[in-house]
Amino acid sequence: MSTAPTAAALEQRLRQTLQPTSLEVIDESYQHDGHAGANGTGFGTHFRVRIHSNVFNGLSRVARHRLVYDALQDFVDAGLHALAIEAEPAPQP
């Protein structure tokens, strides 16, 4: 049984902490087999997050990324090796 992070677990955490208006979490680990940080299972090490949230309004790109990293820090500690982040403010009506 693997203790590697899952896309569903990351999505749940991000929904709880950042209240996104849109969110996509993609496990891209299989694309990194043999690279640094890969665990040999093809999942749970490399993720892409696409997120829009009102929490990001008025924040710099670096500040938006920091909020995502902060929300997922315990997953990093549990083996998440790489995180590609596309974080934008929520579109305004």
PAMI-421712 format. One line per field, with one value per residue (C-alpha): residue in three letters; residue number from 1; x negated, y negated, z negated. Coordinates in nm, 3 decimals. Layout:
# PAMI-421712
resn: ALA, ...
resi: NUM, ...
c1: X, ...
c2: Y, ...
c3: Z, ...
//
This chain:
# PAMI-421712
resn: MET, SER, THR, ALA, PRO, THR, ALA, ALA, ALA, LEU, GLU, GLN, ARG, LEU, ARG, GLN, THR, LEU, GLN, PRO, THR, SER, LEU, GLU, VAL, ILE, ASP, GLU, SER, TYR, GLN, HIS, ASP, GLY, HIS, ALA, GLY, ALA, ASN, GLY, THR, GLY, PHE, GLY, THR, HIS, PHE, ARG, VAL, ARG, ILE, HIS, SER, ASN, VAL, PHE, ASN, GLY, LEU, SER, ARG, VAL, ALA, ARG, HIS, ARG, LEU, VAL, TYR, ASP, ALA, LEU, GLN, ASP, PHE, VAL, ASP, ALA, GLY, LEU, HIS, ALA, LEU, ALA, ILE, GLU, ALA, GLU, PRO, ALA, PRO, GLN, PRO
resi: 1, 2, 3, 4, 5, 6, 7, 8, 9, 10, 11, 12, 13, 14, 15, 16, 17, 18, 19, 20, 21, 22, 23, 24, 25, 26, 27, 28, 29, 30, 31, 32, 33, 34, 35, 36, 37, 38, 39, 40, 41, 42, 43, 44, 45, 46, 47, 48, 49, 50, 51, 52, 53, 54, 55, 56, 57, 58, 59, 60, 61, 62, 63, 64, 65, 66, 67, 68, 69, 70, 71, 72, 73, 74, 75, 76, 77, 78, 79, 80, 81, 82, 83, 84, 85, 86, 87, 88, 89, 90, 91, 92, 93
c1: 0.000, -0.137, -0.132, -0.205, 0.020, 0.316, 0.476, 0.802, 0.631, 0.458, 0.785, 0.971, 0.708, 0.705, 1.087, 1.086, 0.812, 0.841, 1.211, 1.137, 1.389, 1.220, 0.966, 0.789, 0.526, 0.342, 0.105, -0.176, -0.404, -0.400, -0.573, -0.867, -0.950, -1.325, -1.360, -1.463, -1.185, -0.998, -0.891, -0.868, -0.490, -0.398, -0.185, -0.200, -0.518, -0.461, -0.142, -0.004, 0.247, 0.466, 0.659, 0.863, 0.966, 1.089, 0.824, 0.566, 0.720, 0.457, 0.169, -0.149, -0.224, -0.479, -0.227, 0.037, -0.212, -0.316, 0.046, 0.073, -0.258, -0.157, 0.174, -0.005, -0.318, -0.236, -0.199, -0.547, -0.670, -0.502, -0.674, -0.523, -0.837, -0.727, -0.435, -0.358, -0.122, 0.105, 0.276, 0.488, 0.745, 1.103, 1.257, 1.483, 1.838
c2: 0.000, -0.337, -0.645, -0.869, -1.172, -1.141, -1.399, -1.358, -1.432, -1.741, -1.859, -1.816, -2.015, -2.297, -2.316, -2.340, -2.601, -2.819, -2.792, -2.782, -2.884, -2.632, -2.363, -2.087, -1.861, -1.633, -1.355, -1.372, -1.130, -0.869, -1.123, -1.143, -0.774, -0.751, -1.120, -1.254, -1.212, -0.942, -0.657, -0.388, -0.352, -0.614, -0.819, -1.046, -1.242, -1.501, -1.708, -2.001, -2.233, -2.473, -2.690, -3.011, -3.161, -3.492, -3.444, -3.530, -3.867, -4.141, -3.899, -3.862, -3.538, -3.448, -3.509, -3.295, -3.010, -3.040, -2.995, -2.677, -2.542, -2.628, -2.444, -2.133, -2.134, -1.811, -1.637, -1.761, -1.617, -1.285, -1.251, -1.500, -1.588, -1.840, -2.076, -2.280, -2.562, -2.773, -2.999, -3.292, -3.519, -3.414, -3.578, -3.866, -3.884
c3: 0.000, 0.105, -0.114, 0.185, 0.227, 0.463, 0.690, 0.495, 0.162, 0.302, 0.455, 0.127, -0.064, 0.191, 0.190, -0.191, -0.220, 0.091, 0.190, 0.563, 0.827, 1.057, 0.980, 1.170, 1.011, 1.252, 1.149, 1.406, 1.220, 1.498, 1.724, 1.482, 1.430, 1.377, 1.292, 0.954, 0.700, 0.893, 0.669, 0.938, 0.908, 1.168, 0.930, 0.630, 0.694, 0.971, 0.996, 1.193, 1.023, 1.218, 0.977, 0.977, 0.644, 0.505, 0.235, 0.504, 0.592, 0.568, 0.500, 0.699, 0.880, 0.612, 0.332, 0.510, 0.550, 0.185, 0.074, 0.280, 0.145, -0.211, -0.170, -0.043, -0.263, -0.445, -0.107, -0.013, -0.342, -0.248, 0.090, 0.335, 0.530, 0.793, 0.823, 1.136, 1.037, 1.253, 0.996, 1.103, 0.943, 1.005, 1.311, 1.207, 1.347
//
